[in-house]
Amino acid sequence: MKNDTLWSLDPNVTYLNHGSFGAGLVPVLEFQERLRREAEQNPMEWFLRRLPELQAAARQALGTFLGAPAEDLAFVTNATEGVNTVLRSLSFAPGDEIVVTDHEYGACRAAAEFAARRAGARIVVAKIPFPLKLKEEIAAAILACLGERTRLVLLDHVTSQTALVFPVGKLVGEIQARGVDVLVDGAHAPGMVPLDLRALGPAYYTGNLHKWMCLPKGAAFLYVRPDRQDRIQPLAISHGLNAHVTDASARFRELFDWMGTRDFSPWLCFEKGREALSRLSPGGLEGLRVRNHELAVRGREVLLSTLGIPAPCPEELLGSMASLPLPDARDKQANWRDIDALQRYLRQEHRIEVPVMAWPSHPKRLLRISAQAYNSLEQYERLAEAVSRGLHKNL
């Protein structure tokens, strides 16, 4: 699989952190630039006449990929915006409860806390062990937190720090059977794990397309089940609110399709990106997904063996990323932007880009690897040796 010309990544850096921001495919970024040039050649033609048709086509292609009706999808810039959109749209009363897990991505956890604080509601945190031995521990911890005042569960599909693929099929079914809506934060899911939103059936689901689908930054989606669409409005209200439509689904699309002058090109690249990724493996997207999963598992095995660490979770809970606990950090950390000393050492001394994250809080920390088509097993072997050296330096 030769991918030298498909990404713009620095060839002098071993990049093992696709999960944080993704990396756009060169042919897709070139296609995006063509779209941008078209928009600038005649803005009136582009925004008022061409764009609605292009948005509809992109939404239809995305719906086919996600197993969701196109009319139930809205374009947002990232999953954090999707989570905020739902939380800021819903009404909570004093004493209501929003359930999150202690693995939830920090930005989305903050959004839930903001919504709860504003309404006088409260956050209930499901504590999921890591390391863990059985996937059943995840569902048990979350279901135990549901009560009479639970109004919403914010649930990761793939956790950011611990890289666990949650059993969302089981969880969504059991939670919503109790009359509680689920908002799934699928930031890492599209392109990493199979998706069928019709079968899954959550009230709300949001996911990024710039990560494992390798689209330009700013491409994400929000799925809202038809019976919940009249509750949800975008963070920026624009002309869509005044559209003369009576159908709730049509109003939902009007609200989200036009939020002023912005760069719509990232979403319009979906089909181009899907086709480009499909060509990277003989098995298409599914073949690439399986290949990346297997590489993440093998890369983790190399690290665990070299560092003498037991596996922190079963392989079945991994997608295209894997995390493992490291000895406690020795340096101080003032805020979330601070770079861990070991991560800085790996970057400066070994030209390896990989995250070392404080979790659940400093000084506890995790190292997380990602596996994409441009990665190889030899890169994880170099990483394992470099981490071992860094830990011997008490970093």
C-alpha positions, 0 to 999 in steps of 0.5 A: 500500500503506497501512500507517499503522495496521498497525505501532506504529512512531514516525511521526517516525522513519524506521525502516530496521532491521526486520531487527534485532528485527522489528516486530509487526503491530497486529492480531496484537498485539491478538490476542495480548492477547486470548489473554493475557486468556483465560489469566488468566481461568482459568489451570487451564482455559487451561494444562491443557485449552486449550493443548495443542489450541492448540499443535497447531493452531499447529504444524500451520499452521506446518508447512504454511508451512515445508513440514515435518511438524508433528511435527518442529517445536518452539517456541523463543523465538528462533533463538539458543535454537534454536542453543543447544538443538542445540549443548548437546544434542549430544556432542562429543569432544576433537579434534572440529570444528565448522565456522562461517563468519566471517559467523555471528551473534555470539551463535550463534558464541559458543554454538558456541565454548562447546560446543566448549570444554566438550568439548575440540573446536575451531572451524574458521572458513570465511572468506568474502570480503565484498565478493564477486563470485560466489555460488560463493565461499561454498560453496567456502570452507565445503566447503574446511573440512570434514575427517575430524573435522568433526561439525557445520556451523553455517550461516546461511541469511541472514547478519545483518551482511552480509545475504547469502542463502547457497546453503543448498540446495547446501550442505546437500546437499553437506555431509550427503552427506559424513556431516556434519550441518548446523544452519541458523541461519535467523533471518531466513529465514521471510517473507524467502526461500522455505522448504521444509524437506522438500526442504532436508533439514537435520538441524536448522533454526531460525528466527525468526517475530518478524522477517519474519513480524511475530509478537510477540517470543518466537516462533521454531521448531526443526525436527529431522529425525526421525532426530535427534530422540532426541538433542535436549532443550530447555534447560529439562527439565520434565515432558515427560521423564517422559511415558509415550510410546515414540514418539521423535517424541511424546517430542520434542513432549512435551519441548518443549511444556511447560517450565513456566509461560510465555507461550505466546501468541507462537506461537499467533499464527502463523496470525493473523500469516500472514493479516495479512501476506498481505493486504499485497500482491495477491500474498499473502506471495510478493508481499510477499517479492518487493516487499521484495526489489526495494525492498532492491535499489533502496535499495542502488542509491541508497546505492551511487550516492550514496556512490560505492561498488561493489556488494559482492555480486550482487543474487541474494544479497540478500533483504529486506536489503542491507549495504555497507561504509563507511570505517573508524570513527574512534571507539573501541568498547569492546564490542558495545553501543557505538553507532557515531558515524555511527549516532548522528548519523543517529538524532539529527540525521536521525531515521533508525534504521539499524544501522552495525555493526563487521564483521568487527571494529572499525574496519571497519564496514557499514551495513545497510538493511532493506525491509518493507511500511512502507518506501519508496524515498524513505526510502533517498534521505534516508538516502543524503544523510544518510550522505553528510553524516555521512561528510563530517563524518568520522563 
